[in-house]
């Protein structure tokens, strides 16, 4: 401490001190400096906020998350049908239909269905899932989501990827 | 000074017949203006002797970006391996080839892949231009990384160069981001899933993870909005920021000198 105090106060520090004293004294210059600083800060903050907000779009042009998937008779019981560009697998069991969102819970690639092994394998990092979407191998932290399957008034099936449902949910025919 | 010059010029003009004097005067004035211009740029006269040439080079940042005084041992190629210089060379190469690629590339889901294929098969020397850009980009990531290792192993990050180390880390980050954003642009399967994976990693970030991913993609999935965003950031945003950072970086190399005492 004694060494520090013996050193001369640098010129820039003196200038800042003088400016601070002036501001505390609430001189005209100090007042306008303060106003200027506040306005400058607010303007910058506003510019930052609007810039950040600008890059977050309000409207996107993604296709609808809901799509029609034919009539129930198209699918035999025990079948797994892949809608690869919709990234959905539609399973039909004895108790009804359910759909799995084919988005790997690790980093979002599309796991591929292997009929002979009755499993999904993700091409990116090798996660594996059973037919019902339950993970049994690899880095994925949880099972793939089950999304809503419904029956439209015209008798066709639809899949709504925006609605995640319980794993046990089935759409009976 | 001006008086002397004028009189010297006048004396010189006396040697010529009167009708030639205006022409000779024009020639002399042109030379004087030329010398003025030369001196304004290079500070010294024409490099007619070794001494003038050395002075010209050492006082000119463009001719000698390195500090004029360094240790003899640091003059050896094996001290820097020219890694920073090679990285900068690659940046220039990538800027130029990238500019050419832009003539044939439309950043949209509809055209991007086709345009990339056109560059390979339908544009004269397109495959050369594209591969210079592609391999140059890979090389730049490697040389920037090795440059950072070199600086680390020679202890060149220590004071008073810690600020330049910080700038360097920023430049490394920008190089990696340029690499990442450029990776999407060919719009093939590798691009699509690499960016899907990369942005999903961003989603794991704390506080604003999903929002970060959404604003990176401009959408919920990798699509048209994403390709446009990545394109703009790749060709304009990052190169601009990197150029500014590089200016500071090189200037600090000159000002801070090479590591080790002289």
Interface residues (C-beta under 8 A of the other chain):
Chain A: X55 X56 X57 X60 X61 X62 X106 X107 X108 X109 X123 X124
Chain B: X193 X196 X197 X199 X200 X201 X211 X214 X215 X218 X219 X220 X221 X223 X224 X225 X229
